[in-house]
């Protein structure tokens, strides 16, 4: 599962919580509205658990960003607002 980031909107740091039910390769990335990956937060093999990842967007402009969680058999995208 992939939770909504908190806080949202945020400035400059937010956290993203996700759960993995079985071991596998996990990728969590942030994209701009043009679909360009702006930061990769997780790209590794993980064991079943709930995780929380912080994203510091101090070097990014205000706007809407998308974050995507991808595993072998699951993919979900959510959006978040960065306001300076």
Buried (B, 14 or more C-beta within 10 A) or exposed (E): EBBEBEEBEBEEEBEBBBEBEEEBEBBBBBBBEEEEEBBEBBEEEBEEEEBEBEBEBEEBEEEEBBBBBBBEEBEEEBEBBBEE
